[in-house]
Amino acid sequence: MGVKNVTHKSRWIERFYIPAILSGLKITLKHMFQKKYTVQYPEEKWPVPPGHRGAIRLNKDEEGRVKCVACEMCATACPAKCISMEAGVAPWDDREKYPVWFKIDMLRCILCGMCEEACPEDAIQLTEIYDFSTYTRADLIWEKERLLKNYDITVDGKYFDRSREETGL
Amino acid sequence: MPTLKIDGKEITVEKGTSVLQAALDHGIDIPHYCYHPSLNIAGSCRLCLVEIERMPKLVPSCATQAADGMVVTTNSEKVDDARKSILEFLLINHPLDCPICDKAGECKLQDYTFQYGSAHSRFVEDKRRRATKDLGGNILLYRNRCVLCTRCVRFYEDVVGEPYLTVEHRGYHSDISIFPGKELTHKMTGNIVEICPVGCLIDKDFLFHSRVWNLAKTKSICPGCSTGCNMDIEHKDNKIYRIRSRENMTVNRHWLCDYGRYLYHQYDEMDRFTTPLKRTSDKLNKSGWDEARSIIHDRLALLKRSKEIGKMAVVGSAFASNEENYLLYKVFHDELGCDKFFVHQPAIEGEDEVFKGGFTIHTDKSPNQNGANLILGKKTDFWRAIKKGQIDILIFFGKDLALTLSDQQKELLKKLDFIVVFDHTLNDLAQHANVALPVTYFAEQDGSYLNAGMRLQKFQAALTPPDQVLPGWQILLSIYKAFNEDVKMVTVSDIMNDMSRNIKKLNGISFFKIGDEGVQIK
C-alpha cells in the first residue's frame, strides 16, 4: 500500500485565527436562544412516561387508612420475596384485617410489578419515583409509614413538581 | 364383597361401603362437603351426585351403598352440569372475601369452584349479609361463609355425643346456631374448625396469623396424653403457628383434643434455660457443654472405679422418647452397671374420658409411659429409695412441664450428693441439680413414643432448637461414647435399630417400618 503525504499550507487569513473564533462564537450564540435541554437534577427531575415501574407505594382509602388487608397475595406473587408483613385484627369497625407491619426490602425488589397485579384491593402500586438511592442499606428496607408517604407524594400525579424537601428524596 | 365399575375402573369394596368412599379410596375424586368418613351421612350438600346406570336420576354417592354390578359415572355432562349448578347456588351468598379468610388455600369451596365451577357469576342481586358471631371458646362463626354441610353439627352429635350446634330456621334462612346458654368451650371443639370445608368456623388462636400456604408441615405425635394422637405441626420461621390432627384410623381417626392442639403454647412460653448449668456453691451458673460433660464424666468414672455404683439411681421419664430412655439404660446399666432404674410419670387421677365416637382422652398426661416401662421397668417410687438413704447420686430425665415437688421432697434432695437433671425449665427438681442440661422438646427432635394402646409411633423435628440446647439422646450418646469407643450409633434411627435388637418386644422394628401410622406392639 502506498503512502500519500498531504501537506496543508495555511493562508495568511487562516493564520490570523479571528474568523475561526468568530464562527465558533456564532454557534454558541445561536444555541443561547434555542430551547434548553439541561435538567437541574436533583433539584429538578426528568419526568418519566406513564406506566413507569418505580418505587412502591401503599395506597390509602377515603379515610386515610391503609387500604391493604394483609392477604399476602403480593408477598406470594413476589418473585424476589421482598415483601413481608404481619396481619392483625383491624382496629376499625368496618374492616377485619389489616397489616400490623408491612415491610418491603427495596434492595431485593426488582420492580417487576407482580405485586400490583396480584393485589385484590388495589392497595399496592408502583410509582414514578425512580431515584430512591440511599447512603445505607438499612434505609432501603421500607416500613409501612414510608410506603404510605410514597402514596402522599405521588397520588396527585405531581411528584415531579415537588421540592426535595417535600419528597424527602 | 360387591364389585362395581366407577368411570370404567373395576373396584371391589367391603360390603356397606358408600360409592363415594369406594371412589375416594381408589383415586377417583368426587367433590363433596357434607360427607366425612368419621361422621354419619347427611346427604345435604348434593355435590357428590353421580350417574348410576339404570337409576332414573342422579344419586348422591355418599348415601348410596356400593352394590354388585353397579356402573357409576362421575364425569358425565349431566353430572358436571349438576355440580356447576350446586356450586352456583352455594356461591350466591358466599362472600368474595378470600383475601381475609383464614381458610383460603385449603378451602374446599375455592378448590371445587376452580375445578368444577364457573368462572363467572350470573348473580347480580345483593348478597345476604349476616354478622359474625363469637361462639365462645376459641371459635368464631362467619355466618356469611357457611355452606350448611352440617359437619360441625354432626360432629357434636356423633363424635362428642353432646349437642352444641344446630341448624336454625329452614330453607333460605337456615343458619348454624348454638343452643342457648352454651359456649363452645368443649374439649374437642378445635376439630370443628378442621372439618369445616369453608372458612365459616375460624379458630381465634390462629386468626390472621399466617396464610396457610406459607406453613410447612411436619408429622408429629401429640405429647399431651398417652393416646398418642397423630398430628401435623405447621410452622414457619422456626415458630409453630398451629397444630392440626393427622388421620390415623386406629388411634385418633381425624380428631385431636384442644389440650393437645394448644399444648405447643406451653412449650413456646416456658421459661427454659438455654445453656448447660453447673453448681458453684449455692447457685447454678452458666457453663459450656464441654465443661458440663466433663463434670459428669469425671464423677461417673470415679463412681465406676470406687465400685459404689449401687448408690446411684437413674430416673427415666414417661415424657422422654424411647430412644432417650433406652440410651439411659445403655449408658448407666450396660456401661456403668447401675441397677436402680425408675420412671418419672405424672400423677394419674380420675378416669379416662371416652367420647361417643370412640375418641379417648387419657388421664395419664404423659405420652410414653408404656415405652418407659418397657425399657426401664415399672418402678416409679424413687422417693422411697432416697428416703431410705440408699441413693447418693441421682440422674433425672424430666421434660415434665408440670413437675412440682413438696417441701418434704425438696428436703430429701438436699441429702443427695450429686444430681444431674435433663430438662427444659428450672423447676423444683432442676433447682437442686449439680449439673442441669437443657434438652429439646418434642417439636425439636426426632423420636418415638409407645402409646396407651401399645402402638409405637414416631415424631419428627419441626423446629431448630436454640444453639446450646441439644436433644436428650445426643447428650446421652456423647456420654456413652466417652465411656465406650466402640459405640457406632449416630442417629436416632441407629438407636432404634439397636433397641430392636436388644428388646424382645421391639424385634425387627425400624424407623422405616413404623411409617406414618405406627406399628402395633404385642
Chai-1 contact restraints between the chains, C-beta under 6 A:
chainA,res_idxA,chainB,res_idxB,connection_type,confidence,min_distance_angstrom,max_distance_angstrom,comment,restraint_id
A,V69,B,P99,contact,1.0,0.0,6.0,A-B,restraint_1
A,V69,B,I100,contact,1.0,0.0,6.0,A-B,restraint_2
A,C71,B,P99,contact,1.0,0.0,6.0,A-B,restraint_3
A,E72,B,R211,contact,1.0,0.0,6.0,A-B,restraint_4
A,A87,B,F208,contact,1.0,0.0,6.0,A-B,restraint_5
A,G88,B,F208,contact,1.0,0.0,6.0,A-B,restraint_6
A,E96,B,I100,contact,1.0,0.0,6.0,A-B,restraint_7
A,K97,B,I100,contact,1.0,0.0,6.0,A-B,restraint_8
A,K97,B,F208,contact,1.0,0.0,6.0,A-B,restraint_9
A,P120,B,P99,contact,1.0,0.0,6.0,A-B,restraint_10
